[in-house]
């Protein structure tokens, strides 16, 4: 049997899917946790990632009832932006600063102040926040400068696992475009930005990985680590991708569609044939994993907000959803600005959540609804920012991620947009997308072609009920201003190529 493996090494865990290499039928799934982190300091070790990968891969083989020798191709997707710094012997110089580590906020602020949002957006498609790798390198240069004298290779999370399989230091366009020092529209690293904002002592062109195309294999599974997994030496390894980028492949995201991914972080995205350069700084104009671009807005606070609300109200998530949908739609109901652990979009790393509009007769149902709406109002603003930057998002609205299983998230999103929301049968979009990529490199086929052939079906459509009043939206914006957020969609200055 020909089997492909797709890996999702996320912030919380590692998931491995095994699928039939021809038609994409799911054969087995394995999972293993990663160490928990809590911003502002959010770090994990590369050894923890590899151990979780080993356990998840073994669990997937057992679940599928196949042998490791049946695997013909593998591809790794992972959380974006994290800084993996290796010495000349391939040892990690320090724990990995993850995307949601906000300790480099001062460095990000100085970079933006010096170069300006417009020049950053034009150079790399995005305006750096504390999530970006370049800010984490600048933090290391300021706080642990001796490490830069020993750094031999700078990788991203999925690059590291690919390196452990192949021995090659490579990345892909999607991950490179989220570093803050890669111009996807020009197809090149920008070492001059690293020299200017990090250090002039490092030969950046030497330490950075090779950037591969979406259909270009990273190599073969030839390392001792690959042998310990039981992989054959002729197993082809895909170029990999960022988690959201692989998720777009897994969900089958087509032009003009807009995708809401509801997980630990919240992401709203679409595809674009041309690069997007949003001078407002809200939209990350990153490359996708299919040869185009994936303009997106990412928030730090998504399902963790409703997890918090469920804990506060002493209910499980199913009951929280029921309470929210039972809440009346009165215009003076409470509104939550869900910046619980600081926020990425808008860039307010020190912000906290605000709940406004409480009355003596406020109900548990209204508090539950405020939690869901607080998450979604922020993401809907993200969609408006993407529209303002130029891309066409007039197609279907799709929803994936753990939050998509909640009827309240689906219904309240449909209400806020006034559009139907389509749910697709994709429990693990990122791992599925990595399988799409593995199949493409195995068959020497286009990743777009495999994506379209394997497109999952809709499993439900949620129609909007009554529209959400402008009063609720305005009260949300007023409360957001109290948290330091003064962005409005009409402030965006789009530039699309």
C-alpha positions, -999 to +999 in steps of 0.1 A: +000+000+000+013+035-008+009+058+022+017+095+027+022+111+061+013+146+070+027+162+102+012+192+121+037+203+148+016+230+164+020+250+196+000+226+217+008+192+201+020+171+172-005+154+150+004+129+123-021+118+096-016+088+073-035+088+040-037+067+009-012+082-015-037+079-045-070+092-033-063+107+001-084+084+022-076+088+058-060+057+073-049+066+107-041+095+131-017+099+160-012+127+185+012+136+213+013+168+234+039+196+235+048+213+267+023+240+277+034+276+275+019+309+287+028+342+271+046+366+275+074+340+277+065+311+254+093+287+247+097+250+238+127+228+231+134+211+198+139+178+216+103+180+229+091+185+193+110+155+181+099+133+209+062+143+203+067+136+166+081+101+173+052+092+195+025+107+172+040+089+142+040+055+160+005+061+172-006+069+136+009+037+123-008+017+150-042+034+143-039+027+106-026-008+110+002-002+086+040-005+088+065+023+086+079+007+055+045+014+038+051+052+040+063+066+007+064+103+014+061+127+043+058+164+047+059+186+078+038+217+086+043+235+119+037+266+139+052+297+122+078+323+131+096+304+160+133+309+162+154+278+159+191+287+163+216+258+158+254+257+163+279+241+139+271+206+153+234+210+148+226+216+185+200+241+195+217+271+212+186+279+233+149+269+237+128+281+208+110+314+212+076+307+198+053+329+177+032+338+208+062+348+228+058+386+232+090+395+249+104+409+217+077+436+216+102+464+223+124+453+194+094+451+171+083+486+181+118+500+174+119+483+140+086+497+129+094+532+143+127+533+124+116+519+090+079+528+091+049+505+084+047+513+047+083+505+040+081+472+060+049+462+041+065+470+008+097+451+016+083+419+031+045+421+028+039+425+065+047+448+094+067+431+121+051+423+155+066+403+184+056+372+165+081+376+137+114+358+137+134+390+130+122+405+163+132+373+182+167+375+166+169+411+177+159+401+213+187+375+213+212+401+200+203+424+228+199+399+257+221+369+247+246+384+222+272+357+227+248+332+210+251+350+177+288+343+177+280+305+177+250+304+154+256+284+122+220+278+110+187+297+116+156+276+110+119+278+116+099+250+134+089+229+104+124+234+089+139+218+120+119+186+117+126+184+080+163+188+087+161+159+112+146+138+084+168+148+055+199+165+069+192+195+047+186+231+059+156+241+037+124+260+041+095+270+019+080+303+007+051+303+031+074+300+062+101+323+049+076+350+042+067+352+079+102+358+092+104+396+084+135+391+062+122+374+031+106+391+001+083+365-014+074+388-043+111+390-053+119+354-042+149+363-020+162+367+015+168+403+027+200+399+047+204+437+048+174+439+072+191+414+095+224+433+094+205+466+102+182+454+129+200+424+144+238+422+139+265+430+114+287+402+128+267+373+112+270+361+076+233+359+072+233+345+037+253+315+050+231+307+080+198+310+063+181+279+047+174+273+010+139+283+000+120+256-019+090+259-042+056+243-033+062+212-054+099+208-048+110+179-025+133+187+004+152+154-002+150+118+011+146+105+046+183+095+048+192+104+084+198+082+114+167+099+130+146+088+099+160+052+104+148+052+140+113+061+128+114+030+105+113+051+073+130+037+042+158+057+027+138+063-005+110+081+013+106+115-003+102+145+020+081+175+010+092+211+014+068+217+043+048+247+052+035+269+079+005+256+098-021+280+084-007+277+049-009+239+050-044+242+065-055+262+034-043+232+013-061+208+035-094+226+034-092+231-003-093+269-002-100+283-037-097+319-050-122+344-036-132+322-007-125+334+028-115+310+056-119+314+093-096+291+113-107+289+150-080+274+172-057+286+199-052+315+177-078+329+153-070+334+117-090+348+088-074+344+053-080+342+016-059+334-015-044+360-039-025+355-072-005+387-065+014+399-034-004+421-009+013+450+009-010+465+035+004+497+049-020+497+078+000+467+092-030+445+100-027+421+070+002+398+068+009+395+031+025+361+033+031+336+005+009+304+004+019+268+000+006+266-036+027+292-054+006+323-047-002+344-017-023+340+015-031+374+030-043+368+065-050+384+098-040+365+130-052+371+165-037+356+197-070+350+214-095+327+200-108+294+215-089+301+247-114+329+253-144+306+252-124+281+273-119+308+298-156+318+297-167+282+302-144+279+332-157+312+347-193+301+343-187+266+355-200+248+324-185+227+296-181+240+260-213+224+248-233+242+275-215+274+268-225+272+232-262+265+242-262+295+266-248+318+239-274+308+214-301+313+240-291+349+247-315+376+235-303+399+207-309+432+226-287+461+215-275+468+251-261+433+258-226+431+271-196+432+247-162+417+252-129+429+237-111+396+239-074+407+243-069+383+272-032+376+268-023+407+248-030+408+211-013+405+178-039+421+155-041+448+166-005+449+178-011+454+215+011+429+234+003+444+268-034+447+264-060+428+285-096+419+279-124+443+287-161+433+293-184+463+290-221+470+291-229+450+323-262+456+340-277+442+372-299+420+351-271+407+328-275+369+324-252+340+321-265+336+285-254+371+276-219+367+291-215+335+271-226+352+239-202+381+246-173+356+248-181+341+213-188+375+198-157+391+213-136+366+194-155+369+162-158+407+161-121+409+161-118+384+132-145+400+112-125+432+115-096+412+100-117+403+070-125+439+065-088+447+066-081+421+040-109+435+017-094+470+022-060+457+011-074+446-023-082+408-024-116+397-035-134+377-007-168+375-023-168+337-024-180+312+002-171+316+039-155+285+052-148+276+089-123+251+103-105+244+135-116+232+169-139+262+173-158+253+142-174+223+160-193+248+182-227+257+169-224+291+186-192+300+167-208+291+134-241+308+140-227+340+154-202+343+126-230+339+100-250+365+119-221+390+120-213+385+083-249+382+071-236+353+049-238+315+050-209+298+068-198+264+053-182+238+075-160+212+059-152+177+070-116+184+080-108+176+116-071+182+111-067+208+082-030+213+087-020+176+088-043+170+059-026+198+039+008+183+047-005+150+032-016+169+001+020+182-002+035+148+004+014+132-023+023+160-047+061+155-043+057+117-044+038+117-077+058+147-091+025+165-095+012+200-089+002+206-053-027+227-066-039+197-086-038+174-056-055+200-034-084+202-059-086+165-064-088+159-026-111+188-018-132+177+012-170+180+011-191+205+031-208+188+061-231+217+069-241+252+061-252+277+088-275+304+075-276+338+091-304+348+114-312+384+121-284+409+114-262+421+143-270+458+149-245+486+142-249+495+179-231+463+190-203+469+165-198+505+175-198+496+212-171+470+205-150+496+187-155+521+216-144+495+241-114+485+219-103+521+219-102+519+257-077+490+253-055+511+231-069+500+197-077+529+173-075+511+140-104+515+114-106+496+081-107+528+061-072+536+075-057+508+054-036+519+024-036+489+001-010+479-024-016+448-044+007+435-071 
